[in-house]
Structure formats: C-alpha cells, structure tokens
Amino acid sequence: MSEKIGALWARQAKNGTRYFTGIIAANMAGLGLRELRAGIFKLKFQPTPPAISIIDEAAIPEQYRKVKIEIDRLAIRDALKAGEEVPGIEVQRGEALVIR
C-alpha cells in the first residue's frame, strides 16, 4: 500500500513540476527572455532533438520499416480450450481474492 502512495506522490510531483515549468516558459517567452538568472538557478531555452512526423506512410522506403511479430495469446487460449496441444507454452493457474 505504501508503494502505491509513494508512486502517487511521485506522479503528482512530476505533474506539478511540468505545470510550473510550463508557466515559467510561457512567461519568459511572453517577455522575450531567452535566459534568466534567479539566485543560484539559471533558466534558459535550448534546442531539442529533431522530431519526426510521418506524413505519408506509404512513401517511406522499406529499409526504414520494422516488422514486429507478436504472439496471439487469445488464439493460444482458444486452442487450449478446444483441446489442442500448443508447443512452447506452459499453462499457469493462480488465485485471486474475490469480494462480493
């Protein structure tokens, strides 16, 4: 339980930091400031790595494509229900507490 609470606090702190960073960035941009010194802190805008947006997926050459093979777990489950043997798997059963 304490792990969940700690994770919640961490997420809220991260979101709060993003919120205040956004406010500071908007105000600096509005004032035309590229750099600001505040006590021991130095705030400045710096360029980010280039981002790529796909405009036409069909026009991209094959050498830049990846093919991902995924295991169809639902098909395996259905095959097991039908009584088929599926090599390479292990069936595990657990327990869950149900409160009604």
N, CA, C and O atoms as a DFTB+ gen file, in Angstrom:
400 C
 N C O
     1  1       0.823      -1.194       0.000
     2  2       0.000       0.000       0.000
     3  2       0.865       1.255       0.000
     4  3       0.578       2.211      -0.721
     5  1       1.929       1.252       0.813
     6  2       2.780       2.436       0.888
     7  2       3.510       2.674      -0.433
     8  3       3.841       3.813      -0.762
     9  1       3.763       1.591      -1.200
    10  2       4.397       1.756      -2.512
    11  2       3.476       2.508      -3.456
    12  3       3.924       3.360      -4.222
    13  1       2.169       2.188      -3.399
    14  2       1.201       2.869      -4.258
    15  2       1.095       4.346      -3.885
    16  3       1.004       5.211      -4.756
    17  1       1.106       4.621      -2.596
    18  2       1.028       6.014      -2.141
    19  2       2.273       6.775      -2.587
    20  3       2.178       7.917      -3.038
    21  1       3.442       6.143      -2.459
    22  2       4.683       6.768      -2.901
    23  2       4.668       7.052      -4.396
    24  3       5.125       8.108      -4.832
    25  1       4.147       6.119      -5.183
    26  2       4.058       6.311      -6.631
    27  2       3.106       7.450      -6.967
    28  3       3.362       8.231      -7.883
    29  1       2.014       7.543      -6.227
    30  2       1.056       8.629      -6.442
    31  2       1.690       9.980      -6.145
    32  3       1.523      10.928      -6.913
    33  1       2.416      10.071      -5.036
    34  2       3.104      11.318      -4.687
    35  2       4.126      11.685      -5.760
    36  3       4.231      12.850      -6.146
    37  1       4.875      10.698      -6.241
    38  2       5.884      10.961      -7.263
    39  2       5.235      11.476      -8.544
    40  3       5.744      12.404      -9.172
    41  1       4.100      10.868      -8.934
    42  2       3.407      11.307     -10.144
    43  2       2.879      12.729      -9.983
    44  3       2.970      13.534     -10.909
    45  1       2.329      13.040      -8.807
    46  2       1.818      14.388      -8.571
    47  2       2.948      15.412      -8.584
    48  3       2.783      16.514      -9.107
    49  1       4.092      15.053      -8.012
    50  2       5.236      15.969      -8.006
    51  2       5.718      16.222      -9.433
    52  3       6.034      17.357      -9.791
    53  1       5.773      15.164     -10.249
    54  2       6.213      15.301     -11.636
    55  2       5.244      16.182     -12.422
    56  3       5.668      17.054     -13.182
    57  1       3.937      15.952     -12.237
    58  2       2.933      16.756     -12.930
    59  2       2.999      18.211     -12.475
    60  3       2.850      19.123     -13.289
    61  1       3.223      18.434     -11.172
    62  2       3.338      19.794     -10.656
    63  2       4.547      20.498     -11.241
    64  3       4.482      21.683     -11.570
    65  1       5.654      19.771     -11.373
    66  2       6.863      20.343     -11.967
    67  2       6.612      20.740     -13.413
    68  3       7.020      21.817     -13.846
    69  1       5.941      19.871     -14.159
    70  2       5.614      20.190     -15.561
    71  2       4.736      21.430     -15.639
    72  3       4.935      22.278     -16.509
    73  1       3.766      21.541     -14.735
    74  2       2.848      22.667     -14.724
    75  2       3.615      23.973     -14.501
    76  3       3.440      24.936     -15.248
    77  1       4.461      23.999     -13.471
    78  2       5.197      25.227     -13.184
    79  2       6.237      25.533     -14.251
    80  3       6.475      26.701     -14.558
    81  1       6.859      24.510     -14.821
    82  2       7.810      24.728     -15.906
    83  2       7.099      25.375     -17.089
    84  3       7.634      26.283     -17.725
    85  1       5.888      24.900     -17.376
    86  2       5.099      25.482     -18.469
    87  2       4.763      26.938     -18.219
    88  3       4.829      27.759     -19.134
    89  1       4.401      27.267     -16.983
    90  2       4.076      28.664     -16.641
    91  2       5.309      29.551     -16.786
    92  3       5.234      30.643     -17.350
    93  1       6.445      29.076     -16.274
    94  2       7.679      29.864     -16.363
    95  2       8.077      30.054     -17.819
    96  3       8.450      31.157     -18.219
    97  1       8.001      28.983     -18.626
    98  2       8.369      29.072     -20.045
    99  2       7.459      30.047     -20.780
   100  3       7.933      30.842     -21.592
   101  1       6.159      29.994     -20.507
   102  2       5.215      30.900     -21.170
   103  2       5.492      32.349     -20.803
   104  3       5.432      33.226     -21.664
   105  1       5.796      32.611     -19.534
   106  2       6.081      33.981     -19.107
   107  2       7.402      34.487     -19.678
   108  3       7.498      35.639     -20.101
   109  1       8.419      33.627     -19.690
   110  2       9.705      34.034     -20.273
   111  2       9.541      34.339     -21.754
   112  3      10.077      35.331     -22.248
   113  1       8.796      33.481     -22.472
   114  2       8.573      33.708     -23.902
   115  2       7.775      34.984     -24.119
   116  3       8.057      35.755     -25.037
   117  1       6.775      35.203     -23.266
   118  2       5.963      36.418     -23.381
   119  2       6.777      37.685     -23.165
   120  3       6.487      38.719     -23.767
   121  1       7.790      37.616     -22.313
   122  2       8.651      38.765     -22.046
   123  2       9.835      38.837     -23.010
   124  3      10.616      39.788     -22.970
   125  1       9.963      37.830     -23.874
   126  2      11.065      37.819     -24.832
   127  2      12.396      37.428     -24.214
   128  3      13.448      37.738     -24.772
   129  1      12.367      36.755     -23.074
   130  2      13.604      36.337     -22.409
   131  2      14.025      34.952     -22.892
   132  3      13.217      34.023     -22.904
   133  1      15.289      34.813     -23.289
   134  2      15.823      33.515     -23.683
   135  2      16.578      32.878     -22.519
   136  3      16.773      31.664     -22.485
   137  1      17.002      33.716     -21.560
   138  2      17.770      33.237     -20.419
   139  2      17.409      34.072     -19.206
   140  3      17.138      35.268     -19.317
   141  1      17.409      33.424     -18.036
   142  2      17.059      34.134     -16.819
   143  2      17.871      33.557     -15.665
   144  3      17.955      32.341     -15.494
   145  1      18.466      34.446     -14.878
   146  2      19.193      34.019     -13.679
   147  2      18.359      34.430     -12.475
   148  3      17.918      35.573     -12.354
   149  1      18.155      33.445     -11.574
   150  2      17.379      33.698     -10.366
   151  2      18.116      33.037      -9.211
   152  3      17.963      31.837      -8.982
   153  1      18.906      33.801      -8.491
   154  2      19.687      33.240      -7.388
   155  2      20.708      32.252      -7.915
   156  3      21.533      32.594      -8.762
   157  1      20.652      31.037      -7.419
   158  2      21.604      30.023      -7.864
   159  2      21.122      29.293      -9.126
   160  3      21.824      28.432      -9.658
   161  1      19.923      29.643      -9.598
   162  2      19.348      28.966     -10.755
   163  2      19.579      29.752     -12.032
   164  3      19.616      30.982     -12.021
   165  1      19.733      29.039     -13.116
   166  2      19.853      29.634     -14.441
   167  2      18.843      28.922     -15.338
   168  3      18.941      27.714     -15.557
   169  1      17.890      29.662     -15.845
   170  2      16.873      29.097     -16.721
   171  2      17.140      29.599     -18.129
   172  3      17.339      30.797     -18.333
   173  1      17.146      28.692     -19.106
   174  2      17.332      29.134     -20.478
   175  2      16.696      28.137     -21.427
   176  3      16.588      26.947     -21.129
   177  1      16.283      28.642     -22.562
   178  2      15.731      27.790     -23.602
   179  2      16.887      27.189     -24.383
   180  3      17.865      27.872     -24.685
   181  1      16.769      25.907     -24.708
   182  2      17.781      25.275     -25.534
   183  2      17.066      24.427     -26.582
   184  3      15.950      23.963     -26.354
   185  1      17.706      24.227     -27.724
   186  2      17.056      23.445     -28.774
   187  2      16.883      21.981     -28.364
   188  3      17.712      21.427     -27.642
   189  1      15.814      21.372     -28.824
   190  2      15.547      19.969     -28.550
   191  2      15.976      19.130     -29.754
   192  3      16.149      19.670     -30.847
   193  1      16.149      17.823     -29.573
   194  2      16.474      16.971     -30.719
   195  2      15.356      17.026     -31.764
   196  3      14.198      17.263     -31.419
   197  1      15.691      16.811     -33.025
   198  2      14.653      16.889     -34.061
   199  2      13.589      15.808     -33.874
   200  3      13.901      14.663     -33.547
   201  1      12.347      16.183     -34.084
   202  2      11.220      15.244     -34.012
   203  2      10.768      14.934     -35.435
   204  3      10.818      15.798     -36.310
   205  1      10.335      13.715     -35.658
   206  2       9.916      13.298     -36.988
   207  2       8.423      13.042     -36.973
   208  3       7.911      12.329     -36.110
   209  1       7.728      13.631     -37.937
   210  2       6.301      13.383     -38.116
   211  2       6.111      12.647     -39.433
   212  3       6.621      13.085     -40.465
   213  1       5.391      11.545     -39.413
   214  2       5.128      10.770     -40.620
   215  2       3.932      11.395     -41.331
   216  3       2.834      11.459     -40.779
   217  1       4.156      11.851     -42.553
   218  2       3.095      12.489     -43.327
   219  2       2.415      11.475     -44.237
   220  3       1.188      11.432     -44.312
   221  1       3.226      10.638     -44.944
   222  2       2.696       9.633     -45.854
   223  2       3.437       8.326     -45.614
   224  3       4.559       8.148     -46.087
   225  1       2.812       7.413     -44.879
   226  2       3.455       6.161     -44.513
   227  2       3.809       5.312     -45.724
   228  3       4.824       4.615     -45.717
   229  1       2.995       5.364     -46.749
   230  2       3.226       4.548     -47.946
   231  2       4.464       4.999     -48.718
   232  3       5.047       4.203     -49.456
   233  1       4.872       6.241     -48.567
   234  2       6.017       6.767     -49.319
   235  2       7.356       6.434     -48.665
   236  3       8.401       6.642     -49.282
   237  1       7.352       5.931     -47.455
   238  2       8.600       5.631     -46.741
   239  2       9.177       4.322     -47.258
   240  3       8.457       3.325     -47.315
   241  1      10.468       4.289     -47.642
   242  2      11.086       3.068     -48.172
   243  2      11.095       1.933     -47.149
   244  3      11.063       2.164     -45.941
   245  1      11.139       0.706     -47.660
   246  2      11.107      -0.495     -46.822
   247  2      12.265      -0.554     -45.831
   248  3      12.102      -1.096     -44.738
   249  1      13.429      -0.013     -46.183
   250  2      14.591      -0.090     -45.303
   251  2      14.374       0.644     -43.989
   252  3      15.120       0.421     -43.035
   253  1      13.376       1.512     -43.916
   254  2      13.091       2.254     -42.691
   255  2      11.872       1.702     -41.952
   256  3      11.321       2.371     -41.078
   257  1      11.456       0.504     -42.294
   258  2      10.290      -0.110     -41.655
   259  2      10.726      -1.263     -40.779
   260  3      11.733      -1.918     -41.049
   261  1       9.959      -1.508     -39.722
   262  2      10.176      -2.647     -38.839
   263  2       8.943      -3.537     -38.899
   264  3       7.816      -3.056     -39.015
   265  1       9.173      -4.814     -38.820
   266  2       8.066      -5.759     -38.736
   267  2       8.138      -6.393     -37.356
   268  3       9.148      -6.994     -36.989
   269  1       7.080      -6.256     -36.611
   270  2       7.046      -6.787     -35.255
   271  2       6.141      -8.013     -35.237
   272  3       4.976      -7.952     -35.630
   273  1       6.698      -9.120     -34.776
   274  2       5.923     -10.345     -34.662
   275  2       5.478     -10.485     -33.210
   276  3       6.289     -10.461     -32.285
   277  1       4.179     -10.630     -33.040
   278  2       3.620     -10.762     -31.704
   279  2       2.942     -12.120     -31.566
   280  3       2.437     -12.681     -32.538
   281  1       2.942     -12.626     -30.365
   282  2       2.265     -13.877     -30.057
   283  2       0.790     -13.583     -29.797
   284  3       0.460     -12.693     -29.013
   285  1      -0.083     -14.322     -30.447
   286  2      -1.525     -14.150     -30.265
   287  2      -1.975     -15.009     -29.091
   288  3      -2.316     -16.179     -29.263
   289  1      -1.973     -14.426     -27.903
   290  2      -2.306     -15.167     -26.687
   291  2      -3.764     -15.625     -26.666
   292  3      -4.077     -16.682     -26.119
   293  1      -4.648     -14.833     -27.259
   294  2      -6.059     -15.229     -27.289
   295  2      -6.257     -16.461     -28.156
   296  3      -7.049     -17.337     -27.809
   297  1      -5.553     -16.542     -29.275
   298  2      -5.657     -17.716     -30.148
   299  2      -5.110     -18.946     -29.432
   300  3      -5.665     -20.036     -29.569
   301  1      -4.029     -18.786     -28.672
   302  2      -3.477     -19.904     -27.902
   303  2      -4.476     -20.360     -26.858
   304  3      -4.695     -21.559     -26.683
   305  1      -5.081     -19.415     -26.167
   306  2      -6.077     -19.766     -25.145
   307  2      -7.251     -20.519     -25.767
   308  3      -7.723     -21.513     -25.217
   309  1      -7.718     -20.034     -26.923
   310  2      -8.833     -20.693     -27.598
   311  2      -8.451     -22.102     -28.051
   312  3      -9.266     -23.021     -27.969
   313  1      -7.212     -22.279     -28.531
   314  2      -6.742     -23.601     -28.956
   315  2      -6.688     -24.549     -27.765
   316  3      -7.058     -25.717     -27.885
   317  1      -6.233     -24.058     -26.621
   318  2      -6.186     -24.903     -25.418
   319  2      -7.588     -25.287     -24.972
   320  3      -7.811     -26.422     -24.551
   321  1      -8.528     -24.365     -25.057
   322  2      -9.919     -24.663     -24.688
   323  2     -10.507     -25.730     -25.613
   324  3     -11.337     -26.542     -25.202
   325  1     -10.056     -25.709     -26.873
   326  2     -10.542     -26.689     -27.854
   327  2      -9.834     -28.030     -27.719
   328  3     -10.142     -28.970     -28.452
   329  1      -8.880     -28.127     -26.782
   330  2      -8.194     -29.383     -26.540
   331  2      -6.944     -29.598     -27.366
   332  3      -6.392     -30.698     -27.368
   333  1      -6.487     -28.581     -28.064
   334  2      -5.281     -28.701     -28.886
   335  2      -4.029     -28.553     -28.025
   336  3      -4.046     -27.883     -26.993
   337  1      -2.943     -29.188     -28.466
   338  2      -1.636     -29.032     -27.824
   339  2      -0.910     -27.874     -28.510
   340  3      -0.875     -27.801     -29.738
   341  1      -0.341     -26.986     -27.730
   342  2       0.418     -25.860     -28.275
   343  2       1.836     -25.958     -27.736
   344  3       2.050     -25.757     -26.541
   345  1       2.821     -26.266     -28.598
   346  2       4.205     -26.376     -28.126
   347  2       4.779     -25.008     -27.741
   348  3       4.406     -23.983     -28.312
   349  1       5.683     -25.012     -26.774
   350  2       6.379     -23.784     -26.390
   351  2       5.685     -22.951     -25.338
   352  3       6.093     -21.819     -25.075
   353  1       4.637     -23.495     -24.727
   354  2       3.950     -22.729     -23.681
   355  2       3.870     -23.557     -22.409
   356  3       4.078     -24.770     -22.415
   357  1       3.564     -22.874     -21.330
   358  2       3.317     -23.519     -20.051
   359  2       2.062     -22.868     -19.472
   360  3       1.963     -21.644     -19.394
   361  1       1.133     -23.685     -19.079
   362  2      -0.117     -23.171     -18.520
   363  2       0.073     -22.986     -17.023
   364  3       0.494     -23.902     -16.316
   365  1      -0.244     -21.789     -16.553
   366  2      -0.131     -21.481     -15.132
   367  2      -1.490     -21.023     -14.620
   368  3      -2.209     -20.297     -15.306
   369  1      -1.830     -21.444     -13.430
   370  2      -3.063     -21.023     -12.816
   371  2      -2.746     -20.391     -11.478
   372  3      -1.907     -20.896     -10.731
   373  1      -3.398     -19.311     -11.177
   374  2      -3.200     -18.644      -9.902
   375  2      -4.516     -18.538      -9.166
   376  3      -5.502     -19.175      -9.538
   377  1      -4.527     -17.744      -8.135
   378  2      -5.732     -17.500      -7.360
   379  2      -5.931     -16.004      -7.223
   380  3      -4.969     -15.236      -7.195
   381  1      -7.156     -15.608      -7.141
   382  2      -7.480     -14.210      -6.913
   383  2      -8.549     -14.142      -5.831
   384  3      -9.464     -14.965      -5.803
   385  1      -8.439     -13.186      -4.964
   386  2      -9.424     -12.991      -3.910
   387  2     -10.593     -12.211      -4.484
   388  3     -10.409     -11.138      -5.058
   389  1     -11.783     -12.745      -4.331
   390  2     -12.981     -12.091      -4.833
   391  2     -13.819     -11.663      -3.647
   392  3     -14.124     -12.472      -2.771
   393  1     -14.191     -10.398      -3.617
   394  2     -15.051      -9.878      -2.551
   395  2     -16.333      -9.410      -3.190
   396  3     -16.325      -8.576      -4.094
   397  1     -17.457      -9.964      -2.704
   398  2     -18.763      -9.592      -3.283
   399  2     -19.648      -9.014      -2.241
   400  3     -20.785      -8.643      -2.533
